[in-house]
Structure formats: C-alpha cells, structure tokens
Amino acid sequence: MDKLSEYQGVAGRFHVIRDEFREKVKTWKEEASAIDIKSVLSHQPAPQQQKEESKPEDYEHIFRKKNWGELVRVSAAVMGIEFSYAAETAFVSPTLLEIGIDHTRMTMVWALSPLVGFFLTPVLGSLSDKCNLKFGRRRPFILLLSVGILLGLLLVPNGKDLGKQLGDIYRDRSFNASSNNETLTDPTADHPWGVVFTILGTVLLDFDADACQSPSRAYLLDVTVPEDHARGLSTFTIMAGLGGFIGYAMGGFNWDITIIGKLLGGHVKAAFTLITVIFILCVIFTITSFAEIPLYVLNERMNLDTSFTNEIKTEDIVTEVPNKENGTPHQVTTPQSPESFQV
C-alpha cells in the first residue's frame, strides 16, 4: 500500500483510508446483526441488556445439607397450623353453643369441613404440582391457605360482634325451674348473621388448617436433599407436636385476669389474638427460608437433559480395527440405536 500511495500521491492515500473505513463499518454491521439475530431467535435480550438485568436466581441452597436450625425454620409453618388447631378444638364448640346452635346442628357444622376437603384437597394438590409461578409450587398455596386460616381465626371469636353490627339481637336465656329445661328466649332467627359468620369461620379454619399441611410438608421435601428427608420429617413432626402443646396450654390459661385479656375483650378473644399473631410469624418464618426451583426451570433442565441424552444415544461410535491383509488400522463406524442404551 505504501508503494502504491507513493505512485498515486494524495489520491492513492485517500482511497486506502476510504477502503479501510468501509471494511471497519462492514465488520461492525455484521457483528451487530449477529447479536440481534441471536437474541431474537433465543427470545432473550442482547448481551449488553442481559448484564443490565438482574442475575438469575441461584438455587445452590437446594442441593446442600441443612442444619437443624434451617429444618426448624422450614417446619415452622406447621407449628402455626397446630396453634390454630388448638384454638379451634378448644373454643369453637362453646362459641357455637353460645350463639344458639344446638348440639345436633353443631355436629353438622363440624361435618362441613371434611365434606369440603373431600372434593377440594385433591384439586389443590394437583394445582400445586402444576403451578408454574416464579415464587414456586408450594409457597403460593401455603400463603393462600394461610389466608383462609387467618380469616377463620378472626371470624370465630368475632362472628357474634359482626352480627350485632348488622342488626342481630341477643337476649338473655331463661330456664324453666319446674321442668329443668332451658327455655330459649333468643331464637337463632334473631341473630342469623352471627351464626353465618361463626360457621363460615369454623369451616375456613378447619379446612384450611388441614389442607395447608400437605404443601408445607411437600415444601420441606422440595428444598432439602434426600439425605435430609428423614431428619426433616422428624423435625416437622416435633414442631407440630410442640405447636399443639403450647396452643392448648395457652387456652388453659385464664386470660381474663390479665391486662391482655381486659384489653382484647375476654379470655377467648385474647387467646385467639395471640394465636393469630404466632401463626402469622410462623408462616412468614417458613416462606422466607429458602427459594423453590420454579416448575418452568425444572422443565427446561429436563428438556436439556433429554436432548443431550438423545444426542448421545444416536451418535455413531467410531472404532479402529486392524486390517487383516497389511495390519494397518482402519476406522469402522458403528451406528447406535436408542434401544441399545438404558437411562
């Protein structure tokens, strides 16, 4: 080029600079086009844009062994569930009798929750297995059912007061001393809203507390390695028993003589309020422990593994076999069928 520019002078140098500039522009356009096409085909942003976006979630915590404290944290939700169970068992029946529901109808109220669970629990389990949310498969259902438990814990002790706000009328009960039979002067028809709210709270509390145990247990198994499953399930059972014991013990304490009982409106409301707070803390403690691997990530990994396995299965094997005539090795290609491999 230097010799050419010496012969052509200024014009020759101009043509050389122009050609070099055109070559650089052409190279830059090809590189930019390749990046754009690659990002479009893969439905992903360009590399520069990927750097600006948040990094993908790291799931290394799933594949390591958990210590005892971490297993306790994962199992905390079931402890809160057992707290709510204790409140339900201890206080729901007296509350139903207090608002005017007799013994026979009270038994039918208790039968509503198993009936609802018979139809809905398998559906919820199937939906949980197919849940494709980024939040995971189990934690969304733990949260959903926890909301139902929370509503039940609020409705059962406050159903009567809510009914009064909507016009329910309650009168004192009187007794017939001669026949020793109770004469109801406040029939249930005088306070239908209180009955509806209390029964609704009972069904929500009983059904959701029962159904929430399945995703809680599945969440424990999903975020732990197989070596931790035995210890994890043992911790799960211990936390459930501990929650039931403390829950019943709290109900057996006389809250009427305490400042909390006086502020919250009596023994039942104080016990339910404390159990509600404990339940919320336990659920938060569990769902913030470990991130789940979303279903779409598992499916992508499974598809990659399947395609890689199929590629290996169908790949031809090349071996060297010595020639019988002159002894020189030559290559022999053996096609492999998928049936010759077992995965």
C-alpha positions as CSV (number, residue, x, y, z in Angstrom):
1,M,0.0,0.0,0.0
2,D,2.9,2.4,0.8
3,K,4.4,1.8,-2.6
4,L,1.0,2.4,-4.3
5,S,0.5,5.6,-2.4
6,E,3.9,6.8,-3.4
7,Y,3.0,6.4,-7.1
8,Q,-0.5,7.8,-6.7
9,G,0.2,10.5,-4.3
10,V,-2.6,12.1,-2.2
11,A,-5.3,10.4,-4.2
12,G,-3.9,6.9,-3.5
13,R,-3.7,7.6,0.2
14,F,-7.4,8.8,0.2
15,H,-8.5,5.6,-1.5
16,V,-6.6,3.4,1.1
17,I,-8.2,5.3,4.0
18,R,-11.7,5.0,2.5
19,D,-11.3,1.3,1.9
20,E,-10.2,0.7,5.5
21,F,-13.1,2.7,6.8
22,R,-15.6,0.8,4.7
23,E,-14.1,-2.5,5.9
24,K,-14.5,-1.5,9.6
25,V,-18.1,-0.4,9.0
26,K,-18.9,-3.7,7.3
27,T,-17.4,-5.7,10.1
28,W,-19.2,-3.7,12.8
29,K,-22.6,-4.2,11.0
30,E,-22.0,-7.9,10.7
31,E,-21.2,-8.3,14.4
32,A,-24.3,-6.1,15.4
33,S,-26.6,-8.1,13.1
34,A,-25.3,-11.4,14.5
35,I,-26.0,-10.3,18.1
36,D,-29.5,-9.1,17.3
37,I,-30.5,-12.3,15.3
38,K,-29.2,-14.5,18.1
39,S,-31.1,-12.6,20.8
40,V,-34.4,-12.7,18.7
41,L,-34.1,-16.4,17.9
42,S,-33.5,-17.3,21.6
43,H,-36.1,-14.9,22.8
44,Q,-33.5,-13.3,25.1
45,P,-32.2,-9.7,25.2
46,A,-28.8,-8.9,23.8
47,P,-25.7,-9.5,26.0
48,Q,-25.4,-5.8,27.0
49,Q,-29.1,-5.8,28.0
50,Q,-28.6,-9.1,29.9
51,K,-25.9,-7.5,32.0
52,E,-28.1,-4.7,33.0
53,E,-30.9,-7.0,34.0
54,S,-30.9,-8.9,37.3
55,K,-28.9,-12.0,37.6
56,P,-30.7,-15.4,37.5
57,E,-31.6,-16.8,40.9
58,D,-29.1,-19.2,42.5
59,Y,-30.5,-22.5,43.7
60,E,-27.3,-24.0,45.2
61,H,-29.0,-23.9,48.6
62,I,-31.4,-26.7,47.4
63,F,-28.5,-29.1,46.9
64,R,-26.7,-28.8,50.2
65,K,-27.5,-30.5,53.5
66,K,-29.5,-28.3,56.0
67,N,-28.6,-27.9,59.6
68,W,-31.1,-28.3,62.4
69,G,-31.9,-24.6,62.7
70,E,-32.7,-24.5,59.0
71,L,-35.0,-27.5,59.2
72,V,-36.8,-25.9,62.2
73,R,-37.3,-22.8,60.1
74,V,-38.8,-24.7,57.1
75,S,-41.1,-26.6,59.5
76,A,-42.3,-23.5,61.4
77,A,-45.5,-23.2,59.4
78,V,-46.9,-26.5,60.7
79,M,-46.3,-25.2,64.2
80,G,-48.5,-22.2,63.5
81,I,-51.1,-24.6,62.0
82,E,-51.2,-26.7,65.1
83,F,-51.6,-23.5,67.2
84,S,-54.8,-22.7,65.1
85,Y,-56.0,-26.3,65.5
86,A,-55.7,-26.0,69.3
87,A,-57.7,-22.8,69.3
88,E,-60.3,-24.4,67.1
89,T,-60.7,-27.5,69.2
90,A,-60.8,-25.7,72.5
91,F,-63.1,-22.8,71.7
92,V,-65.3,-23.4,68.6
93,S,-67.8,-25.8,70.2
94,P,-68.5,-23.4,73.2
95,T,-68.7,-20.5,70.8
96,L,-71.3,-22.3,68.6
97,L,-73.4,-23.2,71.6
98,E,-73.2,-19.6,72.8
99,I,-74.7,-18.1,69.7
100,G,-77.7,-20.5,69.9
101,I,-76.7,-23.6,67.8
102,D,-77.9,-26.8,69.5
103,H,-75.8,-29.9,69.8
104,T,-77.2,-31.8,66.8
105,R,-76.7,-28.9,64.4
106,M,-73.2,-28.2,65.9
107,T,-72.2,-31.7,64.8
108,M,-73.4,-31.0,61.3
109,V,-71.2,-27.8,61.3
110,W,-68.2,-29.9,62.2
111,A,-69.1,-32.3,59.2
112,L,-68.9,-29.4,56.7
113,S,-65.2,-29.1,56.6
114,P,-64.4,-32.8,55.9
115,L,-67.0,-32.7,53.1
116,V,-65.4,-29.6,51.5
117,G,-61.9,-31.2,51.9
118,F,-63.1,-34.4,50.3
119,F,-63.7,-32.5,47.0
120,L,-61.1,-29.7,47.1
121,T,-58.0,-31.2,48.7
122,P,-57.1,-33.4,45.7
123,V,-57.7,-30.5,43.3
124,L,-55.4,-28.2,45.3
125,G,-52.7,-30.9,45.4
126,S,-52.9,-31.2,41.6
127,L,-52.8,-27.5,41.1
128,S,-49.8,-27.2,43.4
129,D,-47.9,-29.8,41.3
130,K,-48.6,-27.9,38.1
131,C,-48.1,-24.4,39.5
132,N,-45.7,-22.5,37.1
133,L,-45.2,-19.3,39.2
134,K,-41.8,-17.9,39.8
135,F,-42.5,-18.0,43.5
136,G,-42.5,-21.8,43.4
137,R,-45.1,-24.6,43.6
138,R,-45.7,-24.9,47.3
139,R,-45.3,-21.5,48.8
140,P,-48.2,-19.9,46.9
141,F,-50.6,-22.5,48.2
142,I,-49.2,-22.2,51.7
143,L,-49.9,-18.4,51.5
144,L,-53.4,-19.0,50.0
145,L,-54.5,-21.5,52.7
146,S,-52.9,-19.4,55.4
147,V,-55.2,-16.5,54.4
148,G,-58.1,-18.9,54.9
149,I,-56.8,-19.9,58.4
150,L,-56.3,-16.2,59.2
151,L,-59.9,-15.4,58.3
152,G,-61.2,-18.3,60.4
153,L,-59.2,-17.1,63.4
154,L,-60.7,-13.7,63.0
155,L,-64.3,-14.8,62.3
156,V,-64.8,-17.4,65.0
157,P,-64.3,-15.1,68.1
158,N,-65.8,-12.0,66.4
159,G,-68.7,-13.5,64.5
160,K,-71.2,-12.5,67.2
161,D,-69.9,-8.9,67.3
162,L,-70.1,-8.7,63.5
163,G,-73.6,-9.9,63.6
164,K,-74.6,-7.2,66.1
165,Q,-73.2,-4.6,63.7
166,L,-75.5,-6.0,61.0
167,G,-78.6,-5.9,63.3
168,D,-78.5,-9.2,65.2
169,I,-80.4,-9.2,68.5
170,Y,-79.3,-11.2,71.5
171,R,-81.3,-11.7,74.7
172,D,-80.5,-13.5,78.0
173,R,-81.6,-17.1,78.3
174,S,-84.1,-18.1,80.9
175,F,-84.7,-21.5,82.5
176,N,-87.9,-23.3,83.4
177,A,-87.2,-24.5,87.0
178,S,-90.1,-26.9,87.2
179,S,-89.1,-29.0,84.1
180,N,-85.4,-28.2,84.4
181,N,-85.4,-27.4,80.7
182,E,-83.8,-24.4,79.1
183,T,-86.3,-22.0,77.5
184,L,-84.7,-20.1,74.7
185,T,-85.9,-16.5,74.5
186,D,-83.3,-15.7,71.8
187,P,-84.0,-18.0,68.9
188,T,-81.4,-18.3,66.2
189,A,-83.6,-16.4,63.8
190,D,-82.9,-13.2,65.8
191,H,-79.2,-13.3,65.0
192,P,-78.6,-15.0,61.7
193,W,-75.5,-13.0,60.8
194,G,-73.6,-14.1,63.8
195,V,-74.4,-17.7,63.1
196,V,-73.3,-17.4,59.4
197,F,-70.0,-15.6,60.3
198,T,-69.2,-18.1,63.0
199,I,-70.0,-21.2,60.9
200,L,-68.0,-19.7,58.0
201,G,-65.0,-19.1,60.2
202,T,-65.2,-22.6,61.6
203,V,-65.3,-24.2,58.1
204,L,-62.4,-22.0,56.9
205,L,-60.3,-22.6,59.9
206,D,-60.8,-26.4,59.9
207,F,-60.5,-27.0,56.2
208,D,-57.5,-24.7,55.5
209,A,-55.6,-25.9,58.6
210,D,-56.0,-29.4,57.4
211,A,-55.2,-28.7,53.7
212,C,-52.2,-26.5,54.5
213,Q,-50.2,-29.3,56.0
214,S,-49.8,-31.0,52.6
215,P,-48.0,-28.2,50.8
216,S,-46.0,-27.4,53.9
217,R,-44.7,-31.0,54.0
218,A,-44.1,-31.0,50.2
219,Y,-42.1,-27.7,50.6
220,L,-39.9,-29.3,53.2
221,L,-39.1,-32.2,50.8
222,D,-38.6,-29.9,47.8
223,V,-36.0,-27.7,49.4
224,T,-33.9,-30.5,51.1
225,V,-31.7,-33.2,49.7
226,P,-32.8,-36.8,50.1
227,E,-30.3,-37.3,52.9
228,D,-32.1,-34.7,55.0
229,H,-35.7,-36.1,54.4
230,A,-35.7,-38.3,57.4
231,R,-34.4,-35.6,59.7
232,G,-36.7,-33.0,58.1
233,L,-39.8,-35.1,58.6
234,S,-38.8,-35.8,62.2
235,T,-38.4,-32.0,62.8
236,F,-41.7,-31.4,61.1
237,T,-43.4,-33.8,63.5
238,I,-41.7,-32.3,66.5
239,M,-42.7,-28.8,65.5
240,A,-46.3,-29.9,65.0
241,G,-46.5,-31.5,68.5
242,L,-44.9,-28.5,70.1
243,G,-47.4,-26.2,68.5
244,G,-50.3,-28.3,69.7
245,F,-49.0,-28.5,73.2
246,I,-48.4,-24.7,73.5
247,G,-51.6,-23.9,71.8
248,Y,-53.7,-25.9,74.3
249,A,-51.7,-24.6,77.2
250,M,-52.4,-21.0,76.1
251,G,-56.1,-21.8,76.0
252,G,-56.0,-23.3,79.5
253,F,-54.5,-20.1,81.0
254,N,-57.0,-17.6,82.5
255,W,-56.6,-14.5,80.3
256,D,-59.5,-12.7,81.9
257,I,-57.3,-11.7,84.9
258,T,-54.5,-10.3,82.7
259,I,-54.1,-6.9,81.1
260,I,-54.2,-8.5,77.7
261,G,-57.5,-10.2,78.4
262,K,-59.0,-7.0,79.6
263,L,-57.8,-5.0,76.6
264,L,-58.8,-7.6,74.0
265,G,-62.3,-8.3,75.4
266,G,-62.0,-11.5,77.4
267,H,-60.5,-14.9,77.5
268,V,-61.5,-16.3,74.1
269,K,-60.6,-13.2,72.1
270,A,-57.2,-12.8,73.9
271,A,-56.3,-16.5,73.2
272,F,-57.3,-16.2,69.5
273,T,-55.4,-12.9,69.1
274,L,-52.2,-14.3,70.5
275,I,-52.5,-17.5,68.4
276,T,-53.2,-15.4,65.3
277,V,-50.0,-13.4,65.8
278,I,-48.0,-16.6,66.4
279,F,-49.4,-18.2,63.3
280,I,-48.5,-15.2,61.1
281,L,-45.0,-15.2,62.4
282,C,-44.6,-18.9,61.9
283,V,-45.8,-18.8,58.2
284,I,-43.5,-15.8,57.4
285,F,-40.6,-17.6,59.0
286,T,-41.1,-20.6,56.7
287,I,-41.9,-19.0,53.4
288,T,-38.9,-16.7,53.6
289,S,-36.5,-19.5,54.4
290,F,-35.5,-21.0,51.0
291,A,-36.5,-20.2,47.4
292,E,-38.0,-23.0,45.5
293,I,-37.0,-24.0,42.0
294,P,-39.9,-22.9,39.7
295,L,-41.5,-25.6,37.6
296,Y,-40.5,-23.9,34.3
297,V,-36.8,-24.1,35.4
298,L,-37.2,-27.8,36.2
299,N,-38.9,-28.4,32.8
300,E,-36.1,-26.5,30.9
301,R,-33.4,-28.5,32.7
302,M,-35.3,-31.8,31.9
303,N,-35.6,-30.9,28.3
304,L,-31.9,-30.1,28.0
305,D,-31.0,-33.4,29.7
306,T,-33.4,-35.3,27.4
307,S,-32.0,-33.7,24.2
308,F,-28.4,-34.4,25.4
309,T,-29.2,-38.0,26.2
310,N,-30.9,-38.5,22.8
311,E,-27.9,-36.9,21.1
312,I,-25.6,-39.4,22.8
313,K,-27.9,-42.3,22.0
314,T,-28.0,-41.6,18.3
315,E,-24.3,-40.8,17.9
316,D,-22.2,-43.2,15.9
317,I,-19.3,-44.9,17.6
318,V,-16.0,-44.9,15.6
319,T,-13.5,-47.7,16.4
320,E,-10.2,-48.6,14.9
321,V,-9.9,-52.2,13.6
322,P,-6.6,-53.6,12.3
323,N,-6.6,-54.7,8.6
324,K,-6.2,-58.4,8.2
325,E,-4.0,-58.0,5.0
326,N,-1.4,-55.5,6.0
327,G,-2.1,-55.0,9.7
328,T,-2.7,-51.2,9.3
329,P,-5.6,-50.0,11.5
330,H,-8.7,-48.5,9.8
331,Q,-11.8,-46.9,11.2
332,V,-15.1,-48.7,11.4
333,T,-18.3,-46.7,12.2
334,T,-21.0,-48.5,14.2
335,P,-24.4,-46.7,14.2
336,Q,-26.1,-46.8,17.6
337,S,-29.8,-47.1,18.1
338,P,-31.6,-45.7,21.1
339,E,-32.6,-49.1,22.2
340,S,-29.0,-50.1,22.9
341,F,-28.9,-47.6,25.8
342,Q,-30.6,-47.6,29.1
343,V,-31.1,-44.4,31.1
